[in-house]
Amino acid sequence: MNQFRIRYGPNEHTIGVDRNGVLTVFITSARRDRDGQPIDKCSLELAGLDSESGSHLKWAQYSLEPGDRIEVDVLADGEADPPEIVRKVDPEEEELRKKNYVRKMAAEFGWKLAEG
């Protein structure tokens, strides 16, 4: 199991997934939101996916400011902190989410869908 140790200010997290899965350390900077409205947002998110259980994992999320420092160490096997949030994906909800996304994109492109 690969793990990451992340230090941000006084905060330290060791994230890892015992089984097949994905770990992510996102640093995101956005000037506009999804609707195109101006924002000025910079954030750090520690998350992952347990592929075997289909669960989304989240350890932490922080707002970042200019001058902030983030350290990430790549670790081998060991003990990881438990995630703060574990969200199991409901297959029916996931299918509906995908269908709604396709409908939204079709409308955006002026396409007509034939549903059956």
C-alpha positions in Angstrom: 0.0 0.0 0.0 1.3 3.4 -0.9 0.6 6.2 1.5 1.1 9.9 1.6 2.0 12.0 4.7 0.8 15.6 4.2 1.8 18.5 6.4 0.0 21.8 6.2 0.6 24.3 9.0 0.0 22.5 12.3 -2.0 19.8 10.5 -0.5 16.4 9.6 -2.4 13.5 7.9 -1.2 10.1 6.8 -3.6 8.8 4.1 -3.7 5.3 2.6 -5.9 2.6 1.2 -5.3 -1.0 2.3 -6.9 -2.6 -0.8 -7.1 -1.6 -4.4 -7.8 2.1 -4.6 -6.7 5.6 -5.4 -5.2 8.3 -3.2 -5.3 12.0 -4.2 -3.8 15.2 -2.9 -5.6 17.9 -4.8 -4.3 21.5 -4.9 -7.0 23.5 -6.7 -7.0 27.1 -7.8 -10.1 28.6 -9.4 -11.0 32.1 -10.6 -14.5 31.2 -11.7 -17.2 28.8 -10.4 -19.1 26.3 -12.5 -21.6 29.0 -13.6 -18.8 31.3 -14.7 -19.2 33.6 -11.8 -15.9 35.2 -10.5 -14.4 33.6 -7.4 -10.9 33.5 -6.0 -10.5 30.1 -4.4 -7.5 27.9 -3.6 -7.8 24.7 -1.7 -6.1 21.5 -0.6 -8.1 18.3 -0.5 -7.0 14.9 0.7 -9.2 12.2 -0.7 -9.3 8.7 -2.3 -11.3 5.8 -3.5 -11.6 2.3 -2.1 -12.1 0.5 -5.4 -13.2 -2.8 -3.8 -16.0 -1.3 -1.7 -16.8 1.5 -4.1 -16.4 4.1 -1.2 -15.2 7.6 -1.7 -12.8 8.6 1.1 -12.0 12.1 2.5 -9.5 13.0 5.1 -9.5 16.7 5.0 -10.0 19.9 3.0 -8.4 23.3 3.7 -8.6 26.8 2.2 -5.1 28.0 1.1 -3.6 31.5 1.2 -0.6 32.9 -0.6 2.6 31.9 1.3 1.1 28.6 2.6 3.5 25.7 2.5 2.4 22.0 1.9 4.7 19.1 2.3 4.0 15.6 0.9 6.0 12.5 1.7 5.4 9.2 -0.3 5.5 6.3 2.2 5.5 2.5 2.0 3.2 0.3 4.0 2.2 1.4 7.4 -0.7 2.7 9.5 -2.9 5.4 7.9 -5.2 7.8 9.6 -8.9 6.8 9.2 -10.8 9.1 6.7 -13.1 11.6 8.2 -15.8 10.8 5.6 -16.5 7.5 3.9 -19.3 7.7 1.4 -20.5 4.5 -0.2 -21.6 5.0 -3.8 -25.2 3.8 -4.4 -25.2 2.2 -7.9 -28.7 3.6 -8.7 -27.7 7.1 -7.6 -24.6 6.8 -9.7 -26.5 5.7 -12.8 -29.0 8.6 -12.3 -26.1 11.1 -11.9 -24.5 9.9 -15.1 -27.8 10.1 -17.0 -28.4 13.6 -15.7 -24.9 14.6 -16.8 -25.5 13.3 -20.3 -28.8 15.2 -20.5 -27.1 18.4 -19.4 -24.3 18.0 -21.9 -26.8 17.2 -24.7 -28.8 20.3 -23.9 -25.7 22.4 -23.8 -24.8 21.2 -27.3 -28.3 21.5 -28.6 -28.6 17.7 -29.1 -31.8 15.8 -28.8 -31.7 12.5 -27.0 -33.9 9.5 -27.6 -34.3 7.7 -24.3 -35.6 4.2 -24.1 
